[in-house]
Amino acid sequence: MSLKLTILGCGSATPTLDRNPTAQVLQVLERFFLIDCGEGTQLQLRKNKIRPRHFDHIFISHLHGDHYLGLFGLLSSLHLYSRNKPMHVFCPPKLKEIIELQLKASDTRLTYELHFHELEDKDERLILETNEALVFSFPMNHRIPCWGFKFVEKPRPKSMRGEKINEYNIPFSKIDEIRNGSDFTDENGKIISNEELTLPAKETRTYAFCSDTIYDESIIPFVKNVDLLYHESTFAHELIDKATNRYHTTALQAAMFAKKAEAKKLIIGHYSSRYGDITPLLNEARSVFENTIAASDNLVIEIS
């Protein structure tokens, strides 16, 4: 069952020839979520053969340009494609005002409904529930209001033991009930336990996106034990003073955070443009948290 993360952009404020600003796509089964939307996101979607029409939900972490300046272009393109499904944008306050000003200035009346859901600066909060996942927001510690997002896959039904269907002559109409935990009563009134009829359900998977932030252990409870954790790693630790002054994190600090959060795997990203080669950042992180990978544009990660 697909739970896949595609990195569209892994750079920070200044794009480079190899790195676009922050944008990611998380696919949970057949549902696609766009996380941040820096410049160049539309081209990156095309390169990765991801169709914008698949999105119904966009999440914007904060209003620094490298995290949202590609949004208006994407929304405009959806209008040109004659989209007719509503689009939901989960975002900081003021983004609605920005987008509506751009629409007014260009005299554009979208072909679809655009709904803004403002994030709140408080503890973890459930902001969306779909058939596939629960999505939570939580506050980050950045220079301006900023949020992270956690995606929790919904529990899936158990699998039937095929041989038991024939053995107990189970009608098709009862299969869903059994997969969801019910016992089965056969034609003689005998109760067959659910454990005998099914295989255990697979564990649900989780992904947490920690956008721009200073190192802050108060965020750890929001992402405890996630399967995959993305954490910004703008600088090497030798520049910790610069990182702190700019409310960013070093690669070493991101690894410390992942270790204390007991994450299963860490992705570092949001690299400063000063780093042509990010191997030193990756090595720095792995010195603390071995199961670390470095984000790169067009990287695809299966969450298993």
C-alpha positions in Angstrom: 0.0 0.0 0.0 1.5 3.3 -1.1 2.9 5.9 1.3 5.4 7.8 -0.7 7.2 11.2 -0.2 8.5 13.1 -3.2 10.9 16.0 -2.6 10.3 18.7 -5.1 12.6 21.3 -3.5 15.2 20.9 -0.7 16.9 24.4 -0.8 16.4 27.3 1.5 15.7 31.0 0.6 17.9 31.2 -2.5 17.4 28.7 -5.3 20.4 27.1 -6.9 20.8 25.2 -10.2 20.4 21.9 -8.2 17.9 22.9 -5.6 14.5 24.5 -5.7 12.9 26.0 -2.6 10.9 23.9 -0.3 8.0 21.8 -1.7 7.0 18.2 -1.1 4.3 15.8 -2.1 3.0 13.1 0.2 1.0 10.3 -1.3 -1.2 8.2 1.0 -2.8 5.5 -1.1 -4.5 7.5 -3.9 -4.6 10.8 -2.0 -2.0 13.4 -2.7 -1.0 16.2 -0.3 1.2 19.2 -1.3 3.4 20.5 1.5 4.8 24.0 1.0 5.0 25.5 -2.5 8.1 27.4 -3.2 9.0 28.9 -6.6 9.4 26.2 -9.4 6.9 23.8 -7.8 4.8 23.5 -11.0 7.9 22.5 -13.1 8.9 20.0 -10.4 5.5 18.5 -10.4 5.8 18.0 -14.2 9.3 16.5 -13.9 8.0 14.0 -11.4 4.8 13.2 -13.4 2.5 14.3 -10.6 -0.6 16.0 -11.9 -1.7 19.1 -10.0 -5.4 18.1 -10.5 -4.8 15.3 -8.1 -4.5 17.7 -5.2 -7.4 18.8 -3.0 -5.3 19.9 0.0 -2.3 22.2 0.2 -0.3 22.9 3.4 1.8 26.1 3.8 4.0 26.2 6.8 4.7 29.9 7.0 4.9 33.1 4.9 8.5 33.3 4.0 8.7 33.4 0.2 10.7 30.2 -0.3 7.7 28.3 1.2 4.8 29.8 -0.7 5.7 32.0 -3.7 4.8 29.2 -6.1 1.3 29.0 -4.8 -0.4 31.7 -6.9 1.0 30.3 -10.1 -0.2 26.8 -9.2 -3.7 28.0 -8.3 -3.8 30.1 -11.6 -2.8 27.0 -13.6 -5.6 25.0 -12.0 -8.0 27.7 -13.1 -6.7 27.5 -16.7 -7.2 23.7 -16.6 -10.9 24.5 -15.8 -10.7 22.7 -12.4 -14.1 22.4 -10.8 -13.3 20.6 -7.5 -12.8 22.7 -4.4 -9.2 23.3 -3.2 -8.4 23.5 0.5 -5.4 25.5 1.6 -4.2 25.1 5.3 -2.1 28.1 6.0 -1.0 31.0 8.3 -3.3 34.0 8.7 -2.8 36.6 6.0 -2.2 34.2 3.1 -5.9 34.5 2.1 -5.4 38.2 1.9 -2.3 37.9 -0.2 -3.9 35.5 -2.7 -7.2 37.4 -3.0 -5.2 40.6 -3.7 -3.4 38.8 -6.5 -6.6 37.5 -7.9 -8.2 41.0 -7.8 -5.2 42.6 -9.4 -5.3 40.1 -12.3 -9.1 40.2 -12.5 -9.3 36.5 -12.1 -12.4 34.6 -11.1 -11.4 31.0 -10.4 -13.4 28.2 -11.9 -13.3 26.4 -8.6 -13.9 27.1 -4.9 -10.9 28.1 -2.9 -11.1 27.5 0.8 -8.5 28.8 3.3 -8.2 27.2 6.7 -6.1 29.3 9.0 -3.7 27.6 11.4 -3.7 28.5 15.0 -0.6 29.2 17.1 -1.1 26.6 19.9 -0.6 22.9 20.6 -1.1 20.1 18.2 -4.4 20.2 16.5 -6.3 17.9 14.1 -6.9 20.0 11.0 -8.0 17.4 8.4 -9.4 13.9 8.2 -9.8 12.0 5.0 -10.5 8.4 4.3 -6.8 7.7 4.1 -5.2 9.9 6.8 -5.4 12.3 9.8 -3.4 15.5 9.5 -2.2 17.5 12.5 -0.6 20.9 12.7 1.7 22.0 15.5 3.7 25.2 16.1 7.3 25.6 15.2 9.7 28.1 16.8 10.7 30.5 13.9 11.1 34.2 13.4 7.5 34.5 12.2 4.5 32.2 13.0 5.3 28.8 11.5 3.8 25.3 11.7 4.8 21.7 11.2 2.5 19.0 9.9 2.1 15.3 10.9 0.3 12.8 8.7 -1.0 9.7 10.3 -2.2 6.9 8.1 -5.6 5.5 9.1 -5.7 1.9 10.3 -6.4 -0.5 7.5 -8.8 -3.5 7.7 -7.4 -6.9 8.5 -6.8 -9.4 5.6 -8.9 -12.5 5.4 -7.3 -15.9 5.5 -8.5 -17.2 2.1 -8.7 -20.8 3.1 -11.1 -19.9 6.0 -13.7 -18.4 3.5 -14.2 -21.8 1.9 -13.8 -23.8 5.1 -16.6 -22.0 6.9 -18.6 -21.1 3.7 -18.4 -17.4 4.6 -20.7 -15.3 2.3 -19.2 -12.3 0.5 -21.6 -9.9 2.4 -19.8 -10.8 5.7 -16.2 -10.2 4.5 -16.1 -6.5 5.3 -17.5 -7.0 8.8 -14.9 -9.7 9.6 -12.1 -7.6 8.2 -13.2 -4.8 10.5 -13.0 -7.1 13.6 -16.3 -9.0 13.8 -16.5 -12.7 14.6 -18.5 -15.0 12.3 -21.4 -17.3 13.2 -21.7 -20.3 10.8 -24.9 -21.9 9.6 -24.8 -24.3 12.7 -24.6 -21.4 15.1 -20.9 -21.9 15.9 -19.0 -18.7 16.6 -15.6 -18.5 14.7 -13.3 -16.0 16.3 -12.0 -13.1 14.3 -8.4 -14.1 15.1 -8.9 -17.4 13.4 -10.3 -15.8 10.2 -7.9 -12.9 9.7 -4.3 -11.9 9.5 -3.2 -9.0 11.8 -3.6 -5.6 10.3 -0.4 -3.8 9.3 0.8 -1.0 11.5 -0.1 2.5 10.5 2.7 4.8 9.2 3.4 8.4 10.1 5.3 11.3 8.5 6.2 14.6 10.2 7.3 17.7 8.4 9.3 20.1 10.6 9.6 23.3 8.7 11.9 26.3 9.6 12.7 26.4 13.3 15.3 27.0 15.9 16.3 23.9 17.8 13.4 23.4 20.2 12.9 20.2 22.2 9.3 21.4 23.2 8.3 20.3 19.7 9.4 16.7 20.3 6.1 15.4 21.8 4.3 16.3 18.6 6.5 14.0 16.5 7.4 11.2 18.9 8.1 7.8 17.3 7.2 8.9 13.7 8.3 6.6 10.9 9.8 9.4 8.9 10.8 12.8 10.1 11.8 15.7 7.9 13.7 18.4 9.8 15.3 21.5 8.4 19.1 21.6 8.5 20.1 24.9 7.0 23.7 25.1 8.4 26.6 22.9 9.5 27.1 23.0 13.3 30.2 25.2 12.9 27.7 28.0 12.0 25.5 27.4 15.1 25.5 31.1 16.0 24.3 32.1 12.5 21.6 29.3 12.7 20.4 30.5 16.1 20.3 34.2 15.1 18.3 33.3 12.0 16.0 30.9 13.8 17.3 27.9 11.9 18.8 24.5 12.9 22.1 22.8 12.1 22.4 19.3 10.8 23.8 18.1 14.1 20.8 19.6 16.0 18.3 18.0 13.6 19.9 14.6 14.4 19.8 15.3 18.1 16.1 16.2 17.7 15.4 13.0 15.8 17.2 10.9 18.3 15.3 12.3 21.2 12.0 12.0 19.3 12.9 8.3 18.7 12.0 8.7 15.0 12.7 5.7 12.8 14.3 7.7 10.0 15.4 11.3 9.5 15.5 13.4 6.3 17.6 16.6 6.4 17.0 19.5 4.0 16.4 23.2 3.5 20.2 23.6 2.9 21.8 27.1 2.7 22.9 27.9 -0.9 26.5 28.2 0.5 26.7 24.4 0.4 27.4 23.0 -3.0 28.2 19.6 -1.5 25.9 18.6 1.4 28.0 15.5 2.3 29.5 17.3 5.4 25.9 18.0 6.6 24.9 14.4 6.1 28.0 13.1 7.9 27.4 15.5 10.7 23.9 14.3 11.2 24.8 10.6 10.9 27.4 11.0 13.7 24.4 11.4 16.0 21.6 9.7 14.2 22.8 7.0 11.8 19.5 6.4 10.0 19.6 9.8 8.3 19.2 10.5 4.6 19.8 13.8 2.7 16.9 15.3 0.8 17.6 16.1 -2.9 15.3 17.4 -5.5 13.2 14.6 -7.1 14.1 12.1 -4.4 11.3 9.6 -3.8 11.1 7.8 -0.4 8.7 4.9 0.3 7.6 4.9 3.9 7.6 1.2 4.9 
